[in-house]
Every structure is written in structure tokens, then in C-alpha cells.
Amino acid sequence: MVLPRSPLSSWSAGPTQSGVFRNPVVSGAAPAPQGWKRGAVIGAAAVAGAASLTFGLSSAVAAYLARQVVVPPRYRSEDLTIFNYTPQTPTSETTDEPGDQSGGSDAASRAPDEAEPSRTTGVGEVTLAATVETTVDGVYSLRFHGGAGHARIGAIRSWAPATGRVVREVEEIYSGDLSTATKGWWSGTVYPDPARAGFPYEDVEIPIEVGPAPAWVVPVDGRPTPPGERPRMLEGPWAIMVHGRGAQRMEGLRALKTARDLGMTSMLISYRNDREAPSSLDNRYGLGFTEWKDVQVAISYAKSRGATDIVLFGWSMGGAICLQTADLSFYRDDIAAMVLTGPVVDWFTLFTHHTASRKLPAQIGNLSSGLISSHKGRYLTGLATPVDLASLDWVTRYKELRTPTLILHSKDDEFVPDSAGRELARISPFVDFVAFRRARHTKEWNVDPHRWEDAVAKWLPGRLPE
């Protein structure tokens, strides 16, 4: 957009000795008697107009940023280029590739009648665009064909920065034809459901405010209730897994092994507006301000089946939801501990981070958070009610946090900075912090599963009643 030339451009650069700005004139010509007054009015109007335009543009950007935060994404963008997939030829020879978690050639050479339904056996290699995500070691998933395709991706086989390509091991293809895929997205949700992670489970529904929300229950003894029978009692501690913004129940599957090893039945829940549970009337995230009520219903369900103590596991915004649940739920005394990975413990810090990373003025972040928190901002954000972001600021409210909490967070998290979690751990006697490096947002487990599991396994038993 080209702005009109400002009337100020015809004025001199500075004042005369008398301090009055003079309109430059042709030599020998007399200035208009009232010209300076008219020019001053025009100049003032131009300044006011420019200020109004600047404020208007800032408000528009702030409204856009606010909506980006509270509006649930309807789909994932397939922004990762897939160049080629090469299946590995089955062989009877043993292969010991670094990072191979598929069992080498034993997994690749299983007879067709031994394969699980809808799962392609055998490993291979996939060539991808080299990005800040795909060039980090660890185990991940590659989603393609609009999310219908799902492959588990392992070790880096080769990486040529000059070509912008990286070759990684394909450990399993759970669904879809990877050989026909050209675009996809990178994810930390490695497994599609508990069974593919090796855990028998039950499909259940919990009655949240907006309707029935699907959930998975993974019994600690590995014996799910047979279909058609009354749900069996599962006495003992339960782990309730709460996923983050834009994610779904699959995000919590990475913690199942740790929960089982610690003697906990697990429940992986959906909540309002997450594309699995029903939507609220405004179809907006409450950033923890409303979703905690859905976790409370999940706790009620767990207690009805014998839960004695509750451990909340949360990722990203799921961390904010867990913190609100521990604060507001009438089951808060039943919550023995929280394990939070890459959590949002202060939304103001998040807004500051994202405006700075986009090289936007700090006032944009302030305006965005103000729109989300104010009644008038509802017309721009679409929120049915304002979100009290101050009530979600646990760095400020640290004295009110009484639930033992473990935070696992990477220094290289590009979406939620670890600074607020570090500060909370510094000032609160109830919070411990385990630092990671290289992991992108909520991918601490993916980069180093053993370290994540070991940290939780060492910390959590001391917080559970005997």
C-alpha cells in the first residue's frame, strides 16, 4: 500500500531563531500572512492521522495474533516436502543400524500372515526436506495424505546440508501409502493409538459440559473390560493425560510406559474444541480457563472406577489446563502430582516471545492479551466470555501453587519458551525443573526417551502415597 505524501514534506526541517516553523518561499516573495496557522493545522492533522493509522494497523495485527491463539486449527498444513520413500528389501541378515527400534531384519522379514491388520511391516528410508525439525535426532512421526497416512520415523541415515535433504529411517508405516506421498507434516505423536504402542485399552466416553468426549483407558494390569460388560474397577493411582493446543489424545501415548511401570492406570482424554470432543458454542479455546472443567469430569470418572490418587500429565496448553484443575477442581486434594512437558505457565510470556520472534513491537503482544482478557475484545476474538489471563499466570501466583509439579522443558522450544517454567521452579518449593536441549516444542521425549522416562520415574514415586 502506498501512503499519500504527507503535507509535512513541504515544510522546512527546523525552526527559525524565533522557534516558529516557516514554510520555505521563493527568494524575494512575501510569505502568506496566515500560512503558518493553516500549515500547523494540516501538520497536526497529518500527525494525528498517521498515529490513528499506526494504531489501526497495530490493532489489526493484535486481533490477528489473538485469534491465532484462541481459534482451534481446523487442519494441519502439509508444509514438509517428501522427496522419496525406499522400502527396505526383506533379508535374513541381521542389521544393527544406529537407533533402529524396529527389531532389525526380524521385523522386516515377518511373513505376511504374521503382520498386524492395517500395518505395513518392514522398514525403509524416506528422503525429506532438511528443516530445523527433521534434522534433530530422535523418534517422530510423519503424517501425510491429510493425516490419513502415519509413519514412525527413526534415526538420521544421511544429511547433506548443501542439497537441503535428509534421509531418515522408517521404522513402521501404520497407515497410508508413503510411496505416493509428496507432502506431509512432522509430529512428536509417534503412535496412532495405545495398541500400536503395545498397550491394550478401552474406548470410553466422559460426559463433559458440551457433550460426550471420547477417551482411552489403559488398565495397569493390561486387562481391558470386555465389550458389553460393566467397566471393571481399577483401584490404585491413575494418570490422566492432557494434550496441548492443536493436538489430540495421541500426544499422551509417549507417557504410557512410564505410567504403567509406576503402577498407574492411564486415561487419555479429549476436551472441548480439540476436533475429537464436541465444540463449545463459540468454538474457541479457553487456554485452560474453561477446559479444566473437562479434566474434572475425567477425574470423577476415574474415581468412579477406583482411582485412589490422580497424577496429571500435561503437554503445552495441557500444562495450563492441569494447573487450573489443581487450583479450581473440587478434586484438587486427590491430585498427588503433576508432570508437565513444555507447559504454558504464563501466557503473557508467550505473547512477548511471539511478538519478539516476529520482530513486532511489544505493544502488539499487550494488545493481543488485552483483547483476549476484555469484554470488548470478544467482538474481535469470537470468545463467548473473556479469558482471565492473569489467573493463568503461575509465575505471579506461585504462592498459590501447592501441588508437587515436575516440569520437563527444552531450551530449544521454539513455541513456548522455557523461561517461565524455570522461573517458577526457582521461586516455588513445589516445582522441580528438568532441562532438555535440541528438542522442539513438546518433543523432549522424542529426542531422549530414556532421559524423560528416567526423570519422571525417579521424581514421581516420592509424591505418591504409599
HUDAGI-V317094 format. One record per backbone hydrogen bond with DSSP energy under -1.0 kcal/mol. NH is the residue of the N-H (numbers start at 1). CO is the residue of the C=O. If there is no record, write none. Layout:
NH/CO + NH/CO
//
This chain:
9/6 + 10/7 + 11/8 + 16/20 + 19/16 + 29/26 + 35/32 + 38/34 + 39/35 + 40/36 + 41/37 + 42/38 + 43/39 + 44/40 + 45/41 + 46/42 + 47/43 + 48/44 + 49/45 + 50/46 + 51/47 + 52/48 + 53/49 + 54/50 + 55/51 + 56/52 + 57/53 + 58/54 + 59/55 + 60/56 + 61/57 + 62/58 + 63/59 + 64/60 + 65/61 + 66/62 + 67/63 + 68/64 + 69/65 + 70/66 + 71/67 + 79/77 + 80/184 + 82/182 + 83/127 + 84/127 + 86/125 + 88/123 + 100/97 + 106/103 + 108/104 + 109/105 + 114/111 + 115/112 + 119/116 + 120/173 + 124/170 + 125/86 + 126/168 + 127/84 + 128/166 + 129/81 + 130/164 + 135/131 + 136/133 + 139/446 + 140/153 + 141/187 + 142/151 + 143/185 + 144/149 + 148/145 + 149/144 + 150/175 + 151/142 + 152/172 + 153/140 + 154/169 + 157/167 + 158/167 + 160/165 + 163/160 + 164/160 + 165/160 + 166/128 + 167/158 + 168/126 + 169/155 + 170/124 + 171/152 + 172/152 + 173/120 + 174/150 + 175/150 + 180/177 + 181/178 + 184/80 + 185/143 + 187/141 + 190/188 + 198/195 + 199/194 + 202/217 + 204/215 + 206/213 + 208/206 + 208/211 + 211/208 + 213/206 + 215/204 + 216/268 + 217/202 + 218/266 + 222/219 + 229/226 + 234/305 + 236/306 + 238/309 + 239/265 + 240/311 + 241/267 + 242/313 + 247/244 + 251/248 + 252/249 + 253/250 + 255/252 + 256/253 + 259/255 + 260/256 + 261/257 + 262/258 + 263/260 + 264/259 + 265/237 + 266/218 + 267/239 + 268/216 + 269/241 + 273/278 + 274/271 + 285/70 + 289/286 + 293/290 + 294/291 + 295/291 + 296/292 + 297/293 + 298/294 + 299/295 + 300/296 + 301/297 + 302/298 + 303/299 + 304/300 + 306/303 + 307/302 + 308/236 + 310/334 + 311/238 + 312/337 + 313/240 + 314/339 + 315/242 + 316/341 + 318/315 + 319/316 + 321/317 + 322/318 + 323/319 + 324/320 + 325/321 + 326/322 + 327/323 + 328/324 + 329/325 + 332/329 + 334/331 + 336/310 + 337/310 + 338/404 + 339/312 + 340/406 + 341/314 + 342/408 + 344/316 + 350/346 + 351/347 + 352/348 + 353/349 + 354/350 + 355/351 + 356/352 + 357/353 + 358/354 + 359/356 + 360/355 + 364/361 + 366/362 + 367/363 + 368/364 + 369/365 + 370/366 + 371/367 + 372/368 + 373/369 + 374/370 + 378/375 + 379/376 + 380/377 + 381/377 + 382/378 + 387/372 + 389/387 + 393/390 + 394/345 + 394/392 + 397/393 + 400/397 + 401/398 + 405/430 + 406/338 + 407/432 + 408/340 + 409/434 + 411/436 + 413/410 + 422/418 + 423/419 + 424/420 + 425/421 + 426/422 + 427/423 + 428/424 + 431/428 + 432/405 + 434/407 + 436/409 + 443/440 + 447/443 + 448/444 + 452/448 + 453/449 + 454/450 + 455/451 + 456/452 + 457/453 + 458/454 + 459/455 + 460/456 + 463/460
//
